[in-house]
Amino acid sequence: MSSSNASRSDLSSQPQTVIIGTGSCIPARAILNEDFLGHGFFEDYGVPFAPEALPKIVAKLREITDISERRYVDDDLVASDLAFRAAAKALDSAAIDPETLDYVIVAHNFGDVRADNLRSDQVPSLAARVKNQLRIANPACVCYDLAFGCPGWLQAVIQANYFLRSGDAKRALVIGAETLSRISDPYDRDSMIYADGAGAVVLEGRLSAEPVGILAHAVRSDTLEHSRLLWMGASFNPEAGDHRLCLKMQGRKLYEYALTTVPGVVRQSLERAGLTLADVDKVLLHQANGKMDEAILKRLFRLYGAKDIPAGIMPMTISWLGNSSVATLPTLLDLIQRGELADHALASGATAVFASVGAGMNINSVVYRCP
């Protein structure tokens, strides 16, 4: 039930999902664009680029994505370690007893991948590992993982919202964590986009006479034509020396898919909330490509017949954090909430739209009003 259709009595009797704590784990190791100049990139399987082409390739990356640097995890850490650190910060921010959590949900796509063994490790689940590291003894705290591509964290938030709105749960910890540096192909120039990191939120169901928290959402999955825009394949270097599968993508087609579909999904979520773009204070987009996000924002405003985009409506972190998949949105939110992004804040009563696209075929959007 969207907030626009809810009566005041309904609002006061049904819990609404609000964010009460945020946290993130940003790896300390910064990898600059210039660090890739010594890489031997391949155009395709078995076809290397000439060494003199590397400076142009690296320069082109920043031009089309805005990425200047990205963060890589230290060799002794895995995704669940990043998830735990982000979760601990979120719980500290929320100032609650972890034993009161009803759910721990970890969104990821590749599990724990160790530096000395690049095979995915997902047993036990990452959520179980995080619950263990948090030393939560409560057996009623249910933990599970969710894979939905880059929109996975936002999809986990949508799922948690259902649990909390139903009244069956009171609190949920939702985390997004990924180490893309370990599943990308170092011989593929697309690897320069990827990064590592984790972000987390604590959600709580609260009664309120006014519509607050998650107001509405929209989701779509386009599998008929787009299910193979991302896939796992062999390294472009036939002499790489291992048999692991690496993340591959059709970047141009992904770009076109995002521009075509994301604005409409955002608009659908706003309509379900009974709002328009004029009601939105911040647009928080998955940090996949800076130029792509700017183009999505322009198309979104065009849907509403608006040419002028308010300054500062879309905070960005991709220039220095790269694309950390499920971690980009919760990390972005945490930096805003902690006052670490200049000129960006979400005050009480502010309305934000979260939106993400990924896995080649999935898009989601959530409308949120700060309590």
C-alpha positions in Angstrom: 0.0 0.0 0.0 1.5 3.3 -1.1 1.5 6.3 1.3 -0.7 8.2 -1.1 -3.5 5.7 -0.5 -3.1 5.3 3.2 -5.5 7.0 5.6 -4.2 8.6 8.8 -5.5 5.7 10.8 -3.8 3.2 8.6 -0.5 5.1 9.0 -0.8 5.1 12.8 -1.5 1.4 12.9 0.9 -0.1 10.4 4.7 0.2 10.9 6.7 2.3 8.4 10.2 1.4 7.6 12.8 4.0 8.5 16.6 4.0 8.5 18.0 4.4 12.0 21.7 3.8 11.3 24.2 3.7 8.5 27.8 2.4 8.1 30.3 1.7 5.4 33.7 0.1 4.9 35.9 1.9 2.3 39.2 0.0 1.7 42.3 2.2 2.3 44.2 1.0 -0.8 43.6 3.6 -3.6 44.3 2.5 -7.1 44.9 5.4 -9.5 44.2 5.4 -13.2 47.9 5.8 -13.8 48.5 2.5 -12.1 47.0 0.7 -15.1 49.6 2.0 -17.6 51.7 -1.1 -17.0 48.9 -3.5 -17.6 48.8 -5.6 -20.7 45.1 -5.2 -21.8 43.6 -7.3 -24.6 41.0 -6.2 -27.1 39.4 -9.6 -27.1 40.4 -13.1 -26.4 44.1 -13.4 -27.5 44.4 -10.0 -29.1 46.6 -7.6 -27.1 46.6 -3.9 -27.3 49.8 -2.3 -28.4 51.7 -0.8 -25.4 51.5 2.7 -26.9 47.7 2.5 -26.8 47.6 2.2 -23.0 47.8 6.0 -22.2 44.9 6.7 -24.5 42.9 3.8 -23.0 43.4 5.0 -19.5 42.6 8.6 -20.4 39.4 7.5 -22.2 38.2 5.7 -19.1 38.1 9.0 -17.1 36.5 10.8 -20.0 33.6 8.3 -20.3 33.1 7.3 -16.6 34.5 10.1 -14.4 36.6 7.5 -12.6 40.0 8.8 -11.4 40.7 6.1 -8.7 39.1 3.2 -7.0 39.5 1.2 -3.8 40.9 -2.3 -3.5 40.6 -4.6 -0.5 43.8 -5.7 1.4 44.9 -9.2 0.7 44.0 -10.5 4.1 40.3 -9.4 3.9 37.3 -10.8 2.0 33.8 -9.4 1.3 32.3 -10.7 4.5 35.0 -8.9 6.5 34.0 -5.6 4.8 30.4 -6.4 5.4 31.0 -7.0 9.1 32.9 -3.7 9.4 30.2 -1.7 7.7 27.5 -3.5 9.8 29.3 -2.7 13.0 29.4 1.0 12.2 25.7 0.9 11.2 24.8 -0.7 14.5 26.9 1.8 16.4 25.2 4.6 14.5 21.7 3.1 15.4 22.7 2.6 19.0 20.8 -0.6 19.4 21.5 -4.0 20.8 22.4 -6.4 17.9 20.4 -9.1 19.6 17.2 -7.2 18.8 17.8 -7.7 15.0 15.2 -9.9 13.3 17.1 -10.1 10.0 20.6 -9.9 8.7 20.6 -9.7 4.9 23.7 -9.5 2.8 23.5 -8.6 -0.8 26.5 -9.7 -2.9 27.1 -11.6 -6.2 30.4 -13.5 -5.8 30.8 -14.5 -2.2 34.1 -14.4 -0.4 37.0 -14.5 -2.9 40.4 -14.7 -1.2 43.5 -13.2 -2.7 45.3 -16.5 -2.7 42.3 -18.5 -4.1 40.1 -16.7 -6.6 37.2 -19.2 -6.4 33.9 -18.1 -4.9 33.2 -19.2 -1.3 29.6 -18.9 -0.3 29.2 -21.7 2.3 28.2 -20.7 4.9 26.3 -17.7 3.7 28.0 -14.3 4.0 25.1 -13.2 6.3 25.8 -16.1 8.6 29.5 -15.1 8.7 28.5 -11.5 9.6 26.1 -12.6 12.2 28.8 -14.8 13.7 31.4 -11.9 13.6 28.8 -9.6 15.3 28.5 -12.4 18.0 24.7 -12.4 17.7 23.4 -15.3 19.7 19.6 -14.8 19.1 18.4 -17.8 16.9 15.4 -15.8 15.9 17.6 -13.4 14.0 17.3 -14.8 10.5 20.3 -14.4 8.1 20.5 -15.0 4.4 22.1 -13.7 1.2 20.6 -12.1 -1.8 22.0 -12.0 -5.4 20.4 -9.5 -7.8 23.3 -7.9 -9.5 24.3 -4.3 -8.6 20.7 -3.5 -7.4 21.0 -6.3 -4.8 21.3 -4.0 -1.8 18.3 -2.0 -2.7 16.3 -5.2 -3.5 17.2 -6.4 0.0 15.9 -3.2 1.5 12.7 -3.7 -0.4 12.4 -7.2 1.0 13.1 -6.0 4.5 10.5 -3.4 4.1 7.9 -6.1 3.6 8.9 -7.9 6.8 8.8 -4.7 8.8 5.6 -3.3 7.4 3.8 -6.6 8.1 4.7 -6.3 11.8 6.4 -9.7 11.8 9.8 -8.1 12.3 11.0 -5.0 14.1 14.5 -4.5 12.9 16.7 -5.6 10.0 20.4 -5.1 9.1 20.8 -4.8 5.3 24.4 -4.9 3.9 25.9 -4.7 0.4 29.4 -6.0 0.0 31.6 -6.9 -2.9 35.2 -7.4 -4.0 35.0 -6.9 -7.7 38.8 -6.5 -8.0 39.1 -10.3 -7.5 36.5 -11.4 -10.1 37.3 -9.0 -12.9 39.8 -9.9 -15.7 43.0 -7.9 -15.2 43.6 -8.1 -19.0 40.2 -6.6 -19.7 40.1 -2.7 -19.8 36.6 -2.9 -18.2 38.4 -4.0 -15.0 39.4 -0.4 -14.4 35.8 0.4 -13.6 35.4 -2.1 -10.7 36.1 -1.5 -7.0 35.7 -3.1 -3.6 33.7 -1.9 -0.6 30.7 -2.4 1.7 27.8 -0.4 3.1 25.0 -1.1 5.6 21.8 0.3 7.1 19.7 -0.6 10.1 16.0 -0.5 9.3 13.3 -0.3 11.9 9.5 -0.5 11.8 8.0 2.5 13.5 4.5 3.9 13.9 3.9 7.4 12.6 0.9 9.6 12.0 2.8 11.0 9.0 4.1 9.1 5.9 7.9 8.6 6.6 10.6 6.1 5.6 10.0 3.9 2.6 7.0 5.4 0.7 7.0 3.2 -2.4 9.2 1.1 -4.7 9.3 -0.2 -8.3 11.3 -3.1 -9.8 11.7 -4.8 -13.2 13.8 -7.6 -14.7 14.3 -7.7 -18.5 15.5 -11.2 -19.2 14.4 -11.9 -22.8 16.8 -9.5 -24.5 19.2 -8.6 -21.7 20.1 -11.6 -19.6 23.5 -12.0 -21.2 24.8 -8.4 -21.1 26.8 -9.5 -18.1 28.3 -13.0 -17.9 31.3 -15.0 -16.5 33.9 -15.9 -19.1 37.5 -16.8 -19.6 40.3 -14.2 -19.3 41.1 -12.3 -22.5 44.7 -13.5 -22.0 44.9 -17.1 -23.1 48.2 -17.5 -21.2 46.8 -16.1 -17.9 47.6 -19.4 -16.3 44.4 -20.1 -14.5 40.9 -21.5 -15.4 38.8 -19.1 -13.3 35.8 -17.3 -14.8 36.0 -13.5 -14.9 33.2 -10.9 -15.0 32.5 -9.7 -18.6 30.0 -7.2 -19.9 28.7 -5.5 -23.0 29.2 -2.0 -21.8 27.6 -0.1 -24.6 24.4 -2.2 -24.5 24.3 -1.9 -20.7 24.6 1.9 -21.0 21.8 2.1 -23.5 19.5 -0.2 -21.4 20.0 1.9 -18.3 19.3 5.2 -20.1 16.2 3.7 -21.7 14.6 2.1 -18.6 15.9 3.6 -15.3 14.1 7.0 -15.6 10.7 5.2 -16.2 11.2 3.0 -13.1 12.1 6.0 -11.0 8.9 7.8 -12.2 6.8 4.7 -11.5 8.1 4.6 -7.9 7.3 8.3 -7.4 3.8 7.9 -8.8 3.2 5.0 -6.4 4.2 7.3 -3.6 1.8 10.0 -4.9 4.8 12.3 -5.6 6.5 14.0 -8.6 10.1 14.9 -9.3 9.4 18.3 -7.8 9.0 16.7 -4.4 12.5 15.1 -4.5 15.5 16.6 -2.7 18.1 14.0 -3.6 18.5 11.4 -6.3 20.9 8.7 -5.2 21.9 6.5 -8.2 24.1 3.4 -8.3 27.6 4.6 -9.0 28.3 2.6 -12.2 29.4 5.3 -14.6 29.4 9.1 -13.9 28.5 10.1 -17.4 25.7 7.5 -17.5 24.2 8.7 -14.2 24.2 12.3 -15.5 22.4 11.1 -18.7 19.9 9.2 -16.6 19.2 12.2 -14.5 18.7 14.4 -17.6 16.2 11.9 -19.1 14.4 11.7 -15.8 13.8 15.4 -15.7 12.7 15.3 -19.3 10.0 12.9 -18.4 8.6 15.7 -16.2 9.1 18.4 -18.9 11.9 20.0 -16.9 15.1 21.3 -18.5 16.8 22.8 -15.5 18.3 20.3 -13.0 18.8 21.7 -9.5 22.4 21.9 -8.5 23.5 19.3 -6.0 20.5 17.0 -6.4 22.6 14.0 -7.3 25.6 13.3 -5.1 28.4 11.3 -6.6 31.3 9.2 -5.4 32.4 7.2 -8.4 35.3 9.5 -9.3 37.2 8.3 -6.2 35.5 5.1 -5.2 34.8 3.4 -8.6 32.0 0.9 -9.0 31.7 -1.4 -6.0 28.4 -2.9 -7.2 25.9 -3.5 -4.3 28.1 -1.3 -2.0 27.8 2.0 -3.9 24.4 3.1 -2.7 24.7 2.3 1.0 28.2 3.8 1.0 26.9 7.0 -0.6 24.1 7.2 1.9 26.5 6.7 4.8 28.9 9.4 3.6 26.0 11.8 3.4 24.6 10.9 6.8 28.0 11.4 8.4 28.5 14.8 6.7 31.5 13.5 4.7 30.2 14.7 1.3 30.5 18.4 1.0 27.2 20.3 0.3 25.1 17.2 0.7 22.7 16.4 3.5 19.3 14.7 4.1 17.4 16.7 6.8 14.2 15.6 8.5 11.4 15.7 6.0 13.7 15.5 3.0 12.7 13.0 0.2 15.2 10.9 -1.6 15.0 8.5 -4.5 17.3 5.5 -4.6 17.7 3.8 -7.9 20.0 1.1 -9.3 20.6 -0.9 -12.4 22.7 -4.0 -13.0 23.1 -7.7 -13.8 22.4 -6.5 -17.3 18.6 -6.8 -16.7 17.5 -5.6 -13.3 16.4 -2.1 -12.2 14.8 -0.9 -8.9 13.9 2.3 -7.3 12.8 3.3 -3.8 11.2 6.6 -2.6 12.3 7.5 1.0 11.3 10.3 3.3 13.6 11.1 6.2 11.8 11.0 9.5 
